[in-house]
Amino acid sequence: LQELLKKFSKNDVIEEMEKEYQSVAAKKIPLSLIDDNSFVRRVEIAPEAIERMAKGIEEKGLWSPLLVRPSGSHYELVLGRKRYYGAKAASLVEVPCVIAEVSDEETLLMLLADTRDQREGNVVEMALVYQELSEHFSYSQATLANLAHQSRSQVTNTMRILHLPDHIVKEISTGQLSYGHAKAIASL
């Protein structure tokens, strides 16, 4: 656990992961064999974001591979959900992927680091990752706060979003409602 905490509490996790997986050759995998990430499947991506990604992929191709892990006869997406859905919208048949043998805990920590480091990170995705790490791996809110570079109260407020009705969570995940609005609604 200490090793994972050190690895995923750094500011430049995405850069570290890119370096780590650059040495691994990407393999073309049919999109039909890749399943969405089971931990954040509930998070919807705004249709406009998928359309922009699809248009970029159609114009320039998919230059950055997805990170996947084996899951039975398929693969589960670890990182690259917008690219995954953009590739589907662009009607690609196969995509470049880096295959990693990672545990559920490491997958969640990668998701946490990726969401934390994105400029437009999805607060619902962050809340789901917090919840999974807390419930299934006994991470305290203080540890999650340290990993996410947030205060413990921010972690608490983020997790409270998941107690809102599904239609409100959907509006938050697609950007129709802001985190500030979500926080105010959750307190009601």
C-alpha positions, 0 to 999 in steps of 0.5 A: 500500500505504501508503494502505491500511495507514493506512486499515485500521490505525485503531481506528475502521475500522468507523465510517470504513467506515459513514461512507463507505458511508452516502452510497451508496444501498443497493440491494435485491439478491436473496439468490440473487445473493449468494455467500459471501465466498470468503476466509472461506467455510471459517469456519462460524458457530454455528447459534445465532448464525444463529438469533438473527440470523434471529429479530432480522431477522424481528422488526425487519427488516434495517436495516443493508445488506450490503457486496458487490462485483460478481463476474461476474453475481453479487455476492460478500459483503464484510462482513455474513456473520451478517446474510447467513446470518440473512437466508437463515434468515429466508427473505428474498428480497432484502436491502439492499446497498451495492455497492463496487468493491474489490480482493481486497486491500482486501476482505481488509483490510476483513475483517481490520478488521471481525474485529479490531473485533468483540467476538466476532471469529472467530479462524479468520476472522482466521487465514484473512485473515492467511494470504491477505494473507501468501501473496498480497500478501506482508504480513509478520507484523509488518505484520499484527500492526500492522494487527490491534493484536496482537503478532507472536507472536499473529499466528503463533499465530493462523495455526497454527490453520489447520494443525489438522485440519478438524474441530477448526478447525470446532469453533473457528469455531463456538465449541465450542473456545476460542482458548486451547484451539486454541492449546494443541492447535496447540502439540501 
